[in-house]
Amino acid sequence: MFILKKFNTVKRFLKIIFLEIHDLYDCVSGKRKSHIPPTRLMFDGPASLDDFLKSGDVFMSSFVQILHPEPSIRVLDIGSGIGRHTLPLTKLIDSHGRYDGIEIVIAGVKWCRKHISNRFPNFRFQHVDIYNGAYNPRGKILPEEFVFPFEDNSFDIVMALSVFTHMTPDSVQNYLKESYRVLKPGGKAYFTYFLINDDSKKRLGDQNNTQPFEQTPDGYWTTNHQIPEAAIAYDEDVVRRFYSDSNLKISKIYYGSWCGRKKFTDYQDIVLASKK
């Protein structure tokens, strides 16, 4: 056990050194612009400048195609990360609109405030100290008890990208109910998941599947039984029940490529719903 811990410590140290050198190269070469975070801070996805920009472009394409948003929209982003999906929205949302991001990793909030809010004052970021076994194991607030710090009927769109893929059932259900509360009547919920259905289940053993999910006795699937929040999937029927219980009406599901599908919209499965 001691040797394993020592190995993991050395591995983390070497990764930090590698990313520091990579960041220095990107900065000196002019490849990374000042409004793009350094790779060592990219905790919300692949630590790669090219992947950061590509995932932002893919998100924006899907977001616009599915939602047809107006520039004056008000958006709540649950899990705003390091700005991976926020930066593209600065090109869409004008001064009459507003973006609010909440995030459990304080480094992401600090970077976004300094590099995004300073340029776009209507883009605001809050740190919320919510427990998560993978991303914030010392968090003081239980996610199943968290109340969004916003008034009822405040937002046109609530989005959560790769957030419910790191949350257990009670927490997801609470977030769905809170999303319903803060959405305006007719507002849209744009959330991503790993959904287990007949199609994805038969692909779990395929070589093109990227997530080796295993079922747990607690009503969900995970890739890591020691730290379940590392990656979580749900049976599609379970998610549909969660939405029904939260009074959110599912409009359409756009299936992703994560399990090896040939036809897909994005990497994860997108569930689009509205406030009844």
PyMOL commands that set and color helices and strands:
alter all, ss='L'
color gray80, all
select helices_A, chain A and resi 2-29+39-41+49-67+86-89+106-117+143-145+164-166+169-182+198-203+228-230+236-245
alter helices_A, ss='H'
color red, helices_A
select strands_A, chain A and resi 74-78+98-103+123-127+155-160+183-193+195-196+214-215+221-222+232-235+248-254+269-275
alter strands_A, ss='S'
color yellow, strands_A
deselect
rebuild
show_as cartoon
